[in-house]
Amino acid sequence: MSLDVAYLALGELEKLLSQYEEKVKGIEDTWRAFADAAAKTKSSWDADLAKVKIRTDQLRNVVESLKREQEVLLAKKELGLISEKDYNTLSTELQKKIDEYQAKLNELTQKVAELESRILYLWSRALTKEYLAKFDLLELEKKIEDAKAAGRIDDETYAKIRHEVTIMKQTWELLNLLPPTDKA
């Protein structure tokens, strides 16, 4: 092989590798942006979840209050305090309100569950070895168990955190199957 051919092959190889270096750098930059956005969204969601639960509980209480109102209305009718006609009119109006609020509550509850699932999915996809290395996952698991046993967290919170720690542990195990990279 002549030096000219070697020089040409070297130039083409350097050009090709340079193109891939740029592509990989672009992907890594995009990945960092994605991972950062997913982590921030998860953190924000976790902070706002209490507000979401308060609002859905308020809506649930409104539905229950309307149902009790309907029961009182029935009792008034049975005691002869209101006419059958008035009962039917008021009961129909109340039932419409109950159905409307119940439908909205169901819709919002479904939307919350869908968002929770999507956010958890994106967060789990964005987990990195660098992020996970910040945690002693076994110690975190123990703290969760201790908090649950001491009654400091409710069943729903316990299940949510336990699930997230399981995801973190499994992701850690998966990421450790891959060879380390010097640029990530």
Rosetta constraint file for C-alpha pairs under 8 A:
AtomPair CA 1 CA 5 HARMONIC 6.48 0.50
AtomPair CA 1 CA 6 HARMONIC 6.93 0.50
AtomPair CA 2 CA 6 HARMONIC 6.40 0.50
AtomPair CA 3 CA 7 HARMONIC 5.91 0.50
AtomPair CA 4 CA 8 HARMONIC 6.10 0.50
AtomPair CA 5 CA 9 HARMONIC 6.03 0.50
AtomPair CA 6 CA 10 HARMONIC 5.98 0.50
AtomPair CA 7 CA 11 HARMONIC 6.17 0.50
AtomPair CA 8 CA 12 HARMONIC 6.21 0.50
AtomPair CA 9 CA 13 HARMONIC 6.02 0.50
AtomPair CA 10 CA 14 HARMONIC 6.07 0.50
AtomPair CA 11 CA 15 HARMONIC 6.11 0.50
AtomPair CA 12 CA 16 HARMONIC 6.08 0.50
AtomPair CA 13 CA 17 HARMONIC 6.04 0.50
AtomPair CA 14 CA 18 HARMONIC 5.93 0.50
AtomPair CA 15 CA 19 HARMONIC 6.27 0.50
AtomPair CA 16 CA 20 HARMONIC 6.47 0.50
AtomPair CA 17 CA 21 HARMONIC 6.04 0.50
AtomPair CA 18 CA 22 HARMONIC 6.27 0.50
AtomPair CA 19 CA 23 HARMONIC 6.29 0.50
AtomPair CA 20 CA 24 HARMONIC 5.97 0.50
AtomPair CA 21 CA 25 HARMONIC 6.04 0.50
AtomPair CA 22 CA 26 HARMONIC 6.13 0.50
AtomPair CA 23 CA 27 HARMONIC 6.27 0.50
AtomPair CA 24 CA 28 HARMONIC 6.07 0.50
AtomPair CA 25 CA 29 HARMONIC 6.12 0.50
AtomPair CA 26 CA 30 HARMONIC 6.14 0.50
AtomPair CA 27 CA 31 HARMONIC 5.92 0.50
AtomPair CA 28 CA 32 HARMONIC 6.11 0.50
AtomPair CA 28 CA 184 HARMONIC 6.63 0.50
AtomPair CA 29 CA 33 HARMONIC 6.30 0.50
AtomPair CA 30 CA 34 HARMONIC 6.11 0.50
AtomPair CA 31 CA 35 HARMONIC 5.96 0.50
AtomPair CA 32 CA 36 HARMONIC 5.97 0.50
AtomPair CA 33 CA 37 HARMONIC 6.05 0.50
AtomPair CA 34 CA 38 HARMONIC 6.00 0.50
AtomPair CA 34 CA 126 HARMONIC 7.08 0.50
AtomPair CA 35 CA 39 HARMONIC 6.12 0.50
AtomPair CA 35 CA 123 HARMONIC 7.46 0.50
AtomPair CA 35 CA 125 HARMONIC 7.99 0.50
AtomPair CA 35 CA 126 HARMONIC 4.52 0.50
AtomPair CA 35 CA 127 HARMONIC 7.09 0.50
AtomPair CA 36 CA 40 HARMONIC 6.15 0.50
AtomPair CA 36 CA 126 HARMONIC 7.89 0.50
AtomPair CA 37 CA 41 HARMONIC 6.02 0.50
AtomPair CA 38 CA 42 HARMONIC 6.10 0.50
AtomPair CA 38 CA 119 HARMONIC 7.40 0.50
AtomPair CA 38 CA 122 HARMONIC 5.91 0.50
AtomPair CA 38 CA 123 HARMONIC 5.15 0.50
AtomPair CA 38 CA 126 HARMONIC 6.53 0.50
AtomPair CA 39 CA 43 HARMONIC 6.11 0.50
AtomPair CA 39 CA 123 HARMONIC 5.85 0.50
AtomPair CA 39 CA 126 HARMONIC 7.39 0.50
AtomPair CA 40 CA 44 HARMONIC 6.06 0.50
AtomPair CA 41 CA 45 HARMONIC 5.96 0.50
AtomPair CA 41 CA 119 HARMONIC 7.29 0.50
AtomPair CA 42 CA 46 HARMONIC 6.05 0.50
AtomPair CA 42 CA 119 HARMONIC 6.12 0.50
AtomPair CA 42 CA 120 HARMONIC 7.12 0.50
AtomPair CA 42 CA 123 HARMONIC 6.41 0.50
AtomPair CA 43 CA 47 HARMONIC 6.30 0.50
AtomPair CA 44 CA 48 HARMONIC 6.19 0.50
AtomPair CA 45 CA 49 HARMONIC 5.78 0.50
AtomPair CA 46 CA 50 HARMONIC 7.70 0.50
AtomPair CA 48 CA 52 HARMONIC 6.39 0.50
AtomPair CA 49 CA 53 HARMONIC 6.14 0.50
AtomPair CA 50 CA 54 HARMONIC 6.16 0.50
AtomPair CA 51 CA 55 HARMONIC 6.20 0.50
AtomPair CA 52 CA 56 HARMONIC 6.20 0.50
AtomPair CA 53 CA 57 HARMONIC 5.96 0.50
AtomPair CA 54 CA 58 HARMONIC 6.13 0.50
AtomPair CA 55 CA 59 HARMONIC 6.26 0.50
AtomPair CA 56 CA 60 HARMONIC 6.07 0.50
AtomPair CA 56 CA 105 HARMONIC 6.87 0.50
AtomPair CA 56 CA 108 HARMONIC 7.75 0.50
AtomPair CA 56 CA 109 HARMONIC 7.37 0.50
AtomPair CA 57 CA 61 HARMONIC 6.06 0.50
AtomPair CA 58 CA 62 HARMONIC 6.27 0.50
AtomPair CA 59 CA 63 HARMONIC 6.44 0.50
AtomPair CA 59 CA 101 HARMONIC 7.31 0.50
AtomPair CA 59 CA 105 HARMONIC 6.59 0.50
AtomPair CA 60 CA 64 HARMONIC 6.31 0.50
AtomPair CA 60 CA 102 HARMONIC 7.71 0.50
AtomPair CA 60 CA 105 HARMONIC 6.97 0.50
AtomPair CA 61 CA 65 HARMONIC 5.97 0.50
AtomPair CA 62 CA 66 HARMONIC 6.16 0.50
AtomPair CA 62 CA 101 HARMONIC 7.91 0.50
AtomPair CA 63 CA 67 HARMONIC 6.26 0.50
AtomPair CA 63 CA 98 HARMONIC 5.73 0.50
AtomPair CA 63 CA 101 HARMONIC 6.37 0.50
AtomPair CA 63 CA 102 HARMONIC 6.47 0.50
AtomPair CA 64 CA 68 HARMONIC 6.26 0.50
AtomPair CA 65 CA 69 HARMONIC 6.14 0.50
AtomPair CA 66 CA 70 HARMONIC 6.22 0.50
AtomPair CA 66 CA 94 HARMONIC 6.78 0.50
AtomPair CA 66 CA 97 HARMONIC 7.77 0.50
AtomPair CA 66 CA 98 HARMONIC 6.31 0.50
AtomPair CA 67 CA 71 HARMONIC 6.36 0.50
AtomPair CA 67 CA 98 HARMONIC 7.10 0.50
AtomPair CA 68 CA 72 HARMONIC 6.22 0.50
AtomPair CA 69 CA 73 HARMONIC 6.14 0.50
AtomPair CA 70 CA 74 HARMONIC 6.24 0.50
AtomPair CA 70 CA 91 HARMONIC 6.33 0.50
AtomPair CA 70 CA 94 HARMONIC 6.67 0.50
AtomPair CA 70 CA 95 HARMONIC 7.88 0.50
AtomPair CA 71 CA 75 HARMONIC 6.25 0.50
AtomPair CA 72 CA 76 HARMONIC 6.17 0.50
AtomPair CA 73 CA 77 HARMONIC 6.29 0.50
AtomPair CA 73 CA 87 HARMONIC 6.79 0.50
AtomPair CA 73 CA 90 HARMONIC 7.96 0.50
AtomPair CA 73 CA 91 HARMONIC 7.26 0.50
AtomPair CA 74 CA 78 HARMONIC 6.18 0.50
AtomPair CA 74 CA 87 HARMONIC 7.24 0.50
AtomPair CA 75 CA 79 HARMONIC 6.08 0.50
AtomPair CA 76 CA 80 HARMONIC 6.13 0.50
AtomPair CA 76 CA 81 HARMONIC 4.97 0.50
AtomPair CA 76 CA 82 HARMONIC 6.00 0.50
AtomPair CA 77 CA 81 HARMONIC 5.73 0.50
AtomPair CA 77 CA 82 HARMONIC 5.08 0.50
AtomPair CA 77 CA 83 HARMONIC 6.33 0.50
AtomPair CA 77 CA 84 HARMONIC 6.61 0.50
AtomPair CA 77 CA 87 HARMONIC 6.34 0.50
AtomPair CA 82 CA 86 HARMONIC 6.34 0.50
AtomPair CA 82 CA 87 HARMONIC 6.48 0.50
AtomPair CA 83 CA 87 HARMONIC 6.05 0.50
AtomPair CA 84 CA 88 HARMONIC 6.09 0.50
AtomPair CA 85 CA 89 HARMONIC 6.26 0.50
AtomPair CA 86 CA 90 HARMONIC 6.01 0.50
AtomPair CA 87 CA 91 HARMONIC 5.64 0.50
AtomPair CA 88 CA 92 HARMONIC 5.92 0.50
AtomPair CA 89 CA 93 HARMONIC 6.34 0.50
AtomPair CA 90 CA 94 HARMONIC 6.11 0.50
AtomPair CA 91 CA 95 HARMONIC 6.00 0.50
AtomPair CA 92 CA 96 HARMONIC 6.20 0.50
AtomPair CA 93 CA 97 HARMONIC 6.41 0.50
AtomPair CA 94 CA 98 HARMONIC 6.08 0.50
AtomPair CA 95 CA 99 HARMONIC 5.97 0.50
AtomPair CA 96 CA 100 HARMONIC 6.00 0.50
AtomPair CA 97 CA 101 HARMONIC 6.05 0.50
AtomPair CA 98 CA 102 HARMONIC 5.85 0.50
AtomPair CA 99 CA 103 HARMONIC 5.93 0.50
AtomPair CA 100 CA 104 HARMONIC 6.24 0.50
AtomPair CA 101 CA 105 HARMONIC 5.96 0.50
AtomPair CA 102 CA 106 HARMONIC 6.05 0.50
AtomPair CA 103 CA 107 HARMONIC 6.09 0.50
AtomPair CA 104 CA 108 HARMONIC 6.06 0.50
AtomPair CA 105 CA 109 HARMONIC 5.93 0.50
AtomPair CA 106 CA 110 HARMONIC 6.08 0.50
AtomPair CA 107 CA 111 HARMONIC 6.17 0.50
AtomPair CA 108 CA 112 HARMONIC 6.08 0.50
AtomPair CA 109 CA 113 HARMONIC 6.25 0.50
AtomPair CA 110 CA 114 HARMONIC 6.15 0.50
AtomPair CA 111 CA 115 HARMONIC 6.07 0.50
AtomPair CA 112 CA 116 HARMONIC 5.96 0.50
AtomPair CA 113 CA 117 HARMONIC 6.14 0.50
AtomPair CA 114 CA 118 HARMONIC 6.16 0.50
AtomPair CA 115 CA 119 HARMONIC 5.94 0.50
AtomPair CA 116 CA 120 HARMONIC 6.03 0.50
AtomPair CA 117 CA 121 HARMONIC 6.07 0.50
AtomPair CA 118 CA 122 HARMONIC 6.21 0.50
AtomPair CA 119 CA 123 HARMONIC 6.00 0.50
AtomPair CA 120 CA 124 HARMONIC 5.97 0.50
AtomPair CA 121 CA 125 HARMONIC 6.20 0.50
AtomPair CA 122 CA 126 HARMONIC 6.24 0.50
AtomPair CA 123 CA 127 HARMONIC 6.49 0.50
AtomPair CA 124 CA 167 HARMONIC 6.84 0.50
AtomPair CA 124 CA 168 HARMONIC 7.42 0.50
AtomPair CA 124 CA 171 HARMONIC 7.75 0.50
AtomPair CA 127 CA 131 HARMONIC 6.54 0.50
AtomPair CA 127 CA 132 HARMONIC 6.96 0.50
AtomPair CA 127 CA 168 HARMONIC 7.56 0.50
AtomPair CA 127 CA 171 HARMONIC 7.25 0.50
AtomPair CA 128 CA 132 HARMONIC 6.13 0.50
AtomPair CA 128 CA 172 HARMONIC 7.95 0.50
AtomPair CA 128 CA 175 HARMONIC 7.66 0.50
AtomPair CA 129 CA 133 HARMONIC 5.78 0.50
AtomPair CA 129 CA 172 HARMONIC 6.52 0.50
AtomPair CA 129 CA 175 HARMONIC 6.55 0.50
AtomPair CA 129 CA 176 HARMONIC 7.93 0.50
AtomPair CA 130 CA 134 HARMONIC 6.98 0.50
AtomPair CA 131 CA 135 HARMONIC 7.84 0.50
AtomPair CA 132 CA 168 HARMONIC 7.01 0.50
AtomPair CA 132 CA 172 HARMONIC 6.71 0.50
AtomPair CA 135 CA 140 HARMONIC 7.45 0.50
AtomPair CA 136 CA 140 HARMONIC 6.14 0.50
AtomPair CA 137 CA 141 HARMONIC 6.07 0.50
AtomPair CA 137 CA 165 HARMONIC 7.02 0.50
AtomPair CA 137 CA 168 HARMONIC 7.76 0.50
AtomPair CA 137 CA 169 HARMONIC 6.75 0.50
AtomPair CA 138 CA 142 HARMONIC 6.29 0.50
AtomPair CA 139 CA 143 HARMONIC 6.22 0.50
AtomPair CA 140 CA 144 HARMONIC 6.30 0.50
AtomPair CA 140 CA 165 HARMONIC 7.76 0.50
AtomPair CA 141 CA 145 HARMONIC 6.30 0.50
AtomPair CA 141 CA 162 HARMONIC 7.27 0.50
AtomPair CA 141 CA 165 HARMONIC 6.97 0.50
AtomPair CA 142 CA 146 HARMONIC 6.09 0.50
AtomPair CA 143 CA 147 HARMONIC 6.01 0.50
AtomPair CA 144 CA 148 HARMONIC 6.14 0.50
AtomPair CA 144 CA 158 HARMONIC 6.99 0.50
AtomPair CA 144 CA 161 HARMONIC 7.60 0.50
AtomPair CA 144 CA 162 HARMONIC 7.28 0.50
AtomPair CA 145 CA 149 HARMONIC 6.10 0.50
AtomPair CA 146 CA 150 HARMONIC 6.02 0.50
AtomPair CA 147 CA 151 HARMONIC 6.14 0.50
AtomPair CA 147 CA 152 HARMONIC 5.10 0.50
AtomPair CA 147 CA 153 HARMONIC 6.03 0.50
AtomPair CA 148 CA 152 HARMONIC 5.97 0.50
AtomPair CA 148 CA 153 HARMONIC 5.39 0.50
AtomPair CA 148 CA 154 HARMONIC 6.94 0.50
AtomPair CA 148 CA 155 HARMONIC 7.63 0.50
AtomPair CA 148 CA 158 HARMONIC 6.54 0.50
AtomPair CA 153 CA 157 HARMONIC 6.15 0.50
AtomPair CA 153 CA 158 HARMONIC 6.23 0.50
AtomPair CA 154 CA 158 HARMONIC 6.07 0.50
AtomPair CA 155 CA 159 HARMONIC 6.08 0.50
AtomPair CA 156 CA 160 HARMONIC 6.21 0.50
AtomPair CA 157 CA 161 HARMONIC 6.11 0.50
AtomPair CA 158 CA 162 HARMONIC 5.87 0.50
AtomPair CA 159 CA 163 HARMONIC 6.01 0.50
AtomPair CA 160 CA 164 HARMONIC 6.35 0.50
AtomPair CA 161 CA 165 HARMONIC 6.16 0.50
AtomPair CA 162 CA 166 HARMONIC 6.19 0.50
AtomPair CA 163 CA 167 HARMONIC 6.31 0.50
AtomPair CA 164 CA 168 HARMONIC 6.21 0.50
AtomPair CA 165 CA 169 HARMONIC 6.12 0.50
AtomPair CA 166 CA 170 HARMONIC 6.15 0.50
AtomPair CA 167 CA 171 HARMONIC 6.00 0.50
AtomPair CA 168 CA 172 HARMONIC 6.05 0.50
AtomPair CA 169 CA 173 HARMONIC 6.27 0.50
AtomPair CA 170 CA 174 HARMONIC 6.19 0.50
AtomPair CA 171 CA 175 HARMONIC 6.00 0.50
AtomPair CA 172 CA 176 HARMONIC 6.15 0.50
AtomPair CA 173 CA 177 HARMONIC 6.71 0.50
AtomPair CA 174 CA 178 HARMONIC 7.28 0.50
